[in-house]
Amino acid sequence: MNRLDAMNLFVRVADLGSFAAVANQLGVARSVVTRQIAALEEHLGVKLMVRTTRRLTLTTAGTAYLDKCRTILDLVETAEADVMEERLTPRGNLRISLPLSFGLRRIVPLLPAFQSTYPEISLALDFSDRHVNLIDEGIDLSIRIIARLDPNDVARRLGESRLLTVASPDYLSRHGRPAHPAELSAHSCLGYSAKANNRPLSFRIDGRMENVHVPFRLQANNGDALAAAAAQGLGITMQPDFIAADGLASGALVTVLEDFEPAPLGIYALLPSNRYLPHRVRVLIDFLAKALASAA
């Protein structure tokens, strides 16, 4: 095994934290990966990993070596890609994780144009609102709509989405229109939650963001379900603009508390790491950024 192959294998093991997981990815026996890492340690004359029956932990030397390996491999990829991309058509497989409602409403309609432009790129779509581990699950790109990024996230901003508080005209005629977020405690509220707990709603009050805790009459982990329930007169809900749009256009929903609209959410393309991006990933991100900007 040459030096670059050894570095690449070491980075894979460090990222996945398992010889077995890397062996499964490569389609080889676990013992093959173990021997190759042992040979690398022997060549370097240092211990890179402490191995137990349950986990792998990098040594101090292993952590330093990992950083240098990433830098070297990134430079090699960049050098090769800069030469090759001038003559190669983007091709290969892309696995994408994206939120269910946003994916169906905003991303899927864009795919015919993308695949017409890049016919040699194949897409695998994983619709889920849950937080995914990009490296562990083999995801090339995750689209997420969130208020803020985590410090270690590697992402490109694709746009933003407003959060609108909406209800049906029938509900408001029966229960009155709230004039302030504090009045929501006297209303039936419908809340988004992936778990069975009440999450506060955020509003801009007196120029700053404040959380308002309200009891939810109905909770669901899908915004379309909550918007449909609100349109049927069950209560007030806060939803992103792409979910509320149809109900607002038809008159089934109207906005309330417009003067307290919270800060918009960011639409981001999250990436597995800050390593060099494959050409096929970059063209997809560029395509989505342009398409979403023109649709805004």
C-alpha positions as CSV (number, residue, x, y, z in Angstrom):
1,M,0.0,0.0,0.0
2,N,1.4,3.4,-1.0
3,R,1.6,6.4,1.3
4,L,-1.5,8.1,0.0
5,D,-3.6,4.9,0.2
6,A,-2.4,4.4,3.8
7,M,-3.4,8.0,4.7
8,N,-6.8,7.6,3.1
9,L,-7.4,4.4,5.0
10,F,-6.4,6.0,8.3
11,V,-8.7,8.9,7.7
12,R,-11.6,6.5,7.0
13,V,-11.0,4.6,10.2
14,A,-10.7,7.8,12.2
15,D,-13.9,9.2,10.7
16,L,-16.0,6.0,11.2
17,G,-14.3,4.9,14.5
18,S,-14.4,1.3,13.4
19,F,-12.2,-1.2,11.5
20,A,-15.3,-3.2,10.7
21,A,-17.2,-0.3,9.3
22,V,-14.3,0.6,6.9
23,A,-13.9,-3.0,6.0
24,N,-17.6,-3.2,5.0
25,Q,-17.3,0.0,2.9
26,L,-14.3,-1.4,1.1
27,G,-15.6,-4.9,0.8
28,V,-12.6,-6.5,2.5
29,A,-12.1,-8.5,5.7
30,R,-11.7,-6.6,9.0
31,S,-8.3,-8.2,9.4
32,V,-7.1,-6.5,6.2
33,V,-7.8,-3.1,7.6
34,T,-6.3,-3.9,11.0
35,R,-3.1,-5.1,9.4
36,Q,-2.7,-2.1,7.2
37,I,-3.2,0.3,10.1
38,A,-0.7,-1.7,12.1
39,A,1.8,-1.5,9.2
40,L,1.3,2.3,9.0
41,E,2.0,2.6,12.8
42,E,5.1,0.4,12.4
43,H,6.3,2.6,9.5
44,L,5.8,5.8,11.5
45,G,7.1,4.3,14.7
46,V,4.2,5.7,16.8
47,K,0.9,4.5,18.0
48,L,-1.9,6.3,16.2
49,M,-4.9,4.6,17.8
50,V,-5.8,2.9,21.1
51,R,-8.0,0.0,20.3
52,T,-10.4,-1.7,22.7
53,T,-13.3,-4.1,22.2
54,R,-15.8,-1.2,22.1
55,R,-14.1,1.8,20.5
56,L,-11.1,3.4,18.8
57,T,-9.5,6.5,20.3
58,L,-6.8,8.5,18.6
59,T,-3.6,9.2,20.4
60,T,-2.1,12.6,20.5
61,A,0.2,11.6,17.7
62,G,-2.8,10.2,15.8
63,T,-4.8,13.4,16.1
64,A,-1.9,15.5,14.7
65,Y,-1.3,12.9,11.9
66,L,-5.0,13.0,11.0
67,D,-4.9,16.8,10.5
68,K,-1.9,16.5,8.3
69,C,-3.4,13.6,6.3
70,R,-6.5,15.6,5.6
71,T,-4.5,18.5,4.4
72,I,-2.4,16.4,2.1
73,L,-5.3,14.4,0.7
74,D,-7.2,17.6,0.0
75,L,-4.3,19.1,-1.9
76,V,-4.0,15.9,-4.0
77,E,-7.8,15.9,-4.8
78,T,-7.7,19.6,-5.6
79,A,-4.7,19.2,-7.9
80,E,-6.2,16.3,-9.8
81,A,-9.7,17.8,-10.0
82,D,-8.4,21.1,-11.3
83,V,-6.8,19.3,-14.2
84,M,-9.6,16.8,-14.8
85,E,-12.6,19.0,-14.5
86,E,-11.6,21.0,-17.5
87,R,-12.3,18.0,-19.7
88,L,-14.7,15.8,-17.7
89,T,-18.5,16.0,-17.6
90,P,-19.8,15.9,-14.0
91,R,-20.9,12.3,-13.3
92,G,-21.5,9.8,-10.5
93,N,-23.9,9.1,-7.7
94,L,-25.1,11.7,-5.2
95,R,-27.0,10.8,-2.0
96,I,-29.0,13.8,-0.6
97,S,-30.9,14.2,2.6
98,L,-33.6,16.8,2.6
99,P,-36.6,17.8,4.7
100,L,-39.8,16.2,3.6
101,S,-42.1,19.2,2.9
102,F,-39.4,21.5,1.5
103,G,-38.0,18.7,-0.6
104,L,-41.3,17.8,-2.1
105,R,-42.4,21.4,-2.7
106,R,-39.2,23.2,-3.6
107,I,-36.5,20.7,-4.6
108,V,-38.3,17.9,-6.5
109,P,-39.7,20.4,-9.1
110,L,-36.1,21.5,-9.9
111,L,-34.8,18.0,-10.6
112,P,-35.9,17.6,-14.2
113,A,-33.9,20.7,-15.2
114,F,-30.9,19.6,-13.2
115,Q,-30.9,16.1,-14.6
116,S,-31.4,17.5,-18.1
117,T,-28.3,19.7,-17.6
118,Y,-26.3,17.0,-15.9
119,P,-27.6,13.6,-17.3
120,E,-24.6,11.6,-16.0
121,I,-25.3,12.4,-12.3
122,S,-27.6,10.0,-10.5
123,L,-29.5,11.2,-7.4
124,A,-30.7,9.2,-4.4
125,L,-33.1,11.3,-2.2
126,D,-33.6,10.6,1.5
127,F,-36.6,12.6,2.7
128,S,-36.3,13.1,6.5
129,D,-36.7,16.0,9.0
130,R,-34.3,14.3,11.4
131,H,-30.7,15.4,11.9
132,V,-28.4,13.0,10.0
133,N,-24.8,12.1,10.5
134,L,-23.5,12.7,7.0
135,I,-20.3,10.6,7.3
136,D,-21.8,7.7,9.1
137,E,-24.8,7.5,6.7
138,G,-22.8,8.1,3.5
139,I,-24.7,11.3,2.7
140,D,-23.0,13.6,0.2
141,L,-25.2,16.7,0.9
142,S,-27.9,17.5,3.4
143,I,-30.3,20.4,2.9
144,R,-31.5,21.8,6.2
145,I,-33.7,24.8,7.2
146,I,-32.5,26.0,10.6
147,A,-32.2,29.1,12.7
148,R,-28.4,28.8,13.2
149,L,-25.5,26.5,12.3
150,D,-23.5,24.5,14.8
151,P,-19.9,25.7,15.2
152,N,-18.5,22.7,13.3
153,D,-21.0,22.7,10.4
154,V,-19.6,23.1,6.9
155,A,-22.3,24.7,4.9
156,R,-23.3,27.0,2.1
157,R,-26.4,29.2,2.5
158,L,-28.9,28.7,-0.3
159,G,-31.6,31.1,0.8
160,E,-34.0,31.8,3.6
161,S,-37.5,31.0,4.7
162,R,-39.9,33.3,6.6
163,L,-41.9,31.9,9.6
164,L,-45.5,32.9,9.4
165,T,-48.1,32.6,12.1
166,V,-51.4,31.5,10.5
167,A,-55.0,30.4,11.3
168,S,-58.2,29.9,9.4
169,P,-60.7,32.8,9.1
170,D,-63.3,30.6,10.7
171,Y,-61.1,29.9,13.8
172,L,-60.4,33.7,14.2
173,S,-64.1,34.5,13.8
174,R,-64.9,32.1,16.7
175,H,-62.0,32.8,19.0
176,G,-60.8,36.3,18.1
177,R,-57.5,37.5,16.5
178,P,-54.5,37.6,18.9
179,A,-52.9,41.0,19.0
180,H,-49.7,40.0,20.9
181,P,-47.8,36.7,21.2
182,A,-48.6,36.6,25.0
183,E,-52.3,36.1,24.0
184,L,-51.6,32.7,22.4
185,S,-51.9,31.0,25.8
186,A,-55.6,31.6,25.5
187,H,-55.8,30.0,22.1
188,S,-55.5,26.5,20.6
189,C,-52.0,26.2,19.2
190,L,-50.6,23.6,16.9
191,G,-46.9,23.0,17.2
192,Y,-44.2,21.3,15.2
193,S,-42.2,18.8,17.3
194,A,-40.3,15.6,16.5
195,K,-40.8,14.6,20.1
196,A,-43.8,14.6,22.5
197,N,-42.9,17.9,24.2
198,N,-43.9,21.5,23.8
199,R,-41.2,23.7,22.2
200,P,-41.5,27.5,22.6
201,L,-42.4,29.7,19.7
202,S,-40.0,32.6,19.0
203,F,-41.3,36.1,18.2
204,R,-39.6,39.5,17.6
205,I,-40.9,41.5,20.5
206,D,-39.7,45.1,21.1
207,G,-36.9,44.5,18.6
208,R,-35.5,41.4,20.1
209,M,-36.2,37.7,19.9
210,E,-38.2,36.2,22.8
211,N,-39.5,32.7,23.4
212,V,-43.2,32.3,24.2
213,H,-44.2,29.1,25.8
214,V,-47.7,27.9,24.8
215,P,-49.6,24.6,25.3
216,F,-50.1,22.8,22.1
217,R,-53.5,21.3,21.4
218,L,-52.0,19.3,18.6
219,Q,-48.3,18.4,17.9
220,A,-46.9,16.7,14.7
221,N,-43.5,16.2,13.1
222,N,-44.8,17.4,9.7
223,G,-45.7,21.0,8.9
224,D,-48.1,20.2,6.1
225,A,-50.2,18.2,8.6
226,L,-50.3,21.2,11.0
227,A,-51.1,23.7,8.2
228,A,-54.0,21.4,7.1
229,A,-55.3,21.2,10.7
230,A,-55.1,24.9,11.0
231,A,-57.0,25.3,7.7
232,Q,-59.7,23.1,9.2
233,G,-60.1,25.5,12.1
234,L,-58.3,23.6,14.8
235,G,-56.1,26.5,15.9
236,I,-53.1,28.7,15.3
237,T,-49.8,27.4,14.0
238,M,-46.4,28.9,12.9
239,Q,-45.1,27.5,9.7
240,P,-42.4,28.3,7.1
241,D,-43.6,30.3,4.1
242,F,-43.3,27.4,1.7
243,I,-45.8,25.3,3.7
244,A,-48.2,28.1,4.4
245,A,-48.2,29.4,0.8
246,D,-51.0,27.2,-0.6
247,G,-53.4,27.9,2.3
248,L,-52.7,31.6,2.1
249,A,-53.2,31.7,-1.6
250,S,-56.6,29.9,-1.4
251,G,-57.8,31.9,1.6
252,A,-58.0,28.8,3.8
253,L,-55.4,30.5,6.0
254,V,-54.6,34.1,6.9
255,T,-51.6,35.5,8.8
256,V,-51.7,36.9,12.4
257,L,-49.2,38.6,14.6
258,E,-47.5,40.0,11.5
259,D,-45.7,42.7,13.6
260,F,-44.0,40.1,15.6
261,E,-42.7,37.9,12.8
262,P,-39.5,36.1,13.9
263,A,-36.2,36.2,12.1
264,P,-36.2,34.0,9.0
265,L,-34.7,30.5,8.9
266,G,-31.6,29.9,6.8
267,I,-31.7,27.3,4.0
268,Y,-28.4,25.5,4.0
269,A,-26.5,22.9,2.1
270,L,-24.6,21.0,4.8
271,L,-21.5,19.0,3.8
272,P,-19.7,16.1,5.4
273,S,-16.4,18.0,6.0
274,N,-14.4,20.9,4.7
275,R,-12.5,18.7,2.4
276,Y,-12.4,19.3,-1.3
277,L,-15.9,18.9,-2.9
278,P,-16.4,16.5,-5.8
279,H,-17.3,18.3,-9.0
280,R,-20.8,16.7,-9.0
281,V,-21.5,18.1,-5.5
282,R,-20.4,21.5,-6.4
283,V,-22.5,21.7,-9.6
284,L,-25.6,20.6,-7.6
285,I,-25.0,23.3,-4.9
286,D,-24.5,26.0,-7.5
287,F,-27.6,24.8,-9.4
288,L,-29.8,24.9,-6.2
289,A,-28.5,28.3,-5.1
290,K,-29.3,29.8,-8.4
291,A,-32.7,28.1,-8.8
292,L,-33.8,28.9,-5.2
293,A,-32.7,32.6,-5.5
294,S,-34.6,33.0,-8.7
295,A,-37.8,31.5,-7.1
296,A,-37.6,33.8,-4.1
